[in-house]
Amino acid sequence: MKFFIVLFASLFLALPTWAVEVTMGSNGNLIFEPNDISISAGDTITFTNGMLPPHNIIVEGRADLSRESLMFTPGETQEIKFADAGDYEFFCGPHQGAGMTGVIHVN
């Protein structure tokens, strides 16, 4: 019986942090999909390069969270962990003028 209790408890302790995946250049459009995201503090967002590269992720006013290096290869990813609550506006440097922007709400 102890074995099952320990096994059950370890399953909950080993659960990964919830992650959200955002596609850049989704379906050949200069967009983030999704571009309005709500997460909890401590969650990680994975940004995946889709089509029409190059793309990067710039978090407005937060160089520590930004990923300025350009991703050229479809399927290439960058992860950002948001530790603090707040609203974070982000954009793709090369495509901001085309409307490739978004917002992340961290609770």
C-alpha positions as CSV (number, residue, x, y, z in Angstrom):
1,M,0.0,0.0,0.0
2,K,2.9,2.4,0.8
3,F,4.2,1.8,-2.7
4,F,1.0,3.0,-4.3
5,I,0.9,6.1,-2.1
6,V,4.5,7.0,-2.9
7,L,3.9,6.3,-6.6
8,F,0.7,8.4,-6.7
9,A,2.4,11.3,-4.8
10,S,5.5,11.2,-7.1
11,L,3.3,11.6,-10.2
12,F,2.0,14.9,-8.9
13,L,5.4,16.2,-7.8
14,A,6.9,15.3,-11.2
15,L,4.4,17.1,-13.3
16,P,6.0,19.6,-15.7
17,T,5.2,23.3,-15.7
18,W,2.4,24.1,-18.0
19,A,3.6,25.4,-21.3
20,V,1.9,27.2,-24.2
21,E,3.1,26.9,-27.8
22,V,2.9,29.9,-30.1
23,T,3.5,29.5,-33.8
24,M,5.2,32.4,-35.6
25,G,4.2,32.9,-39.3
26,S,1.3,30.6,-38.9
27,N,-0.2,29.5,-42.2
28,G,2.1,31.8,-44.1
29,N,0.8,34.9,-42.4
30,L,2.9,37.4,-40.4
31,I,1.2,36.7,-37.1
32,F,1.7,35.0,-33.8
33,E,-0.9,32.2,-33.3
34,P,-2.3,32.7,-30.6
35,N,-1.4,36.4,-30.1
36,D,-3.4,37.0,-26.9
37,I,-2.2,34.6,-24.2
38,S,-3.1,34.1,-20.5
39,I,-0.7,32.0,-18.3
40,S,0.2,31.7,-14.7
41,A,3.4,33.1,-13.2
42,G,6.2,30.5,-13.7
43,D,4.8,29.1,-16.9
44,T,6.9,28.8,-20.1
45,I,5.9,29.8,-23.6
46,T,7.5,28.0,-26.5
47,F,7.6,30.0,-29.7
48,T,7.9,27.9,-32.8
49,N,9.1,29.2,-36.2
50,G,6.5,28.4,-38.8
51,M,6.7,30.0,-42.2
52,L,8.0,33.3,-43.7
53,P,11.1,33.5,-41.6
54,P,13.1,35.2,-40.1
55,H,11.3,35.7,-36.8
56,N,12.3,36.6,-33.3
57,I,10.5,37.6,-30.0
58,I,11.0,41.0,-28.5
59,V,9.2,41.6,-25.2
60,E,8.5,45.3,-24.9
61,G,10.8,46.9,-22.3
62,R,12.2,43.5,-21.1
63,A,15.5,42.7,-22.8
64,D,15.9,39.8,-20.2
65,L,12.8,38.1,-21.7
66,S,13.4,38.9,-25.3
67,R,15.0,36.5,-27.8
68,E,16.6,38.8,-30.4
69,S,18.4,36.2,-32.4
70,L,16.6,35.5,-35.6
71,M,15.2,32.0,-36.3
72,F,15.4,31.0,-40.0
73,T,14.6,27.3,-39.9
74,P,10.9,26.2,-39.8
75,G,10.4,24.2,-36.6
76,E,13.1,26.1,-34.7
77,T,12.0,27.1,-31.2
78,Q,12.7,29.5,-28.4
79,E,11.3,29.3,-24.8
80,I,10.6,32.1,-22.5
81,K,9.6,31.6,-18.8
82,F,7.5,34.3,-17.3
83,A,8.1,34.4,-13.5
84,D,6.3,37.7,-12.7
85,A,2.7,38.6,-13.0
86,G,1.8,41.4,-15.4
87,D,0.9,42.1,-19.0
88,Y,3.7,41.8,-21.5
89,E,3.5,43.2,-25.1
90,F,5.7,41.4,-27.6
91,F,6.5,41.5,-31.3
92,C,8.7,40.1,-34.1
93,G,11.4,42.6,-34.8
94,P,11.5,42.2,-38.6
95,H,7.7,42.1,-38.9
96,Q,6.3,44.5,-36.2
97,G,5.3,47.0,-38.8
98,A,3.3,44.3,-40.6
99,G,1.3,43.7,-37.3
100,M,3.1,40.7,-35.9
101,T,2.5,41.6,-32.3
102,G,0.8,40.1,-29.3
103,V,0.2,40.3,-25.5
104,I,0.9,37.9,-22.7
105,H,-1.2,38.2,-19.5
106,V,0.6,36.6,-16.6
107,N,-1.5,35.9,-13.4
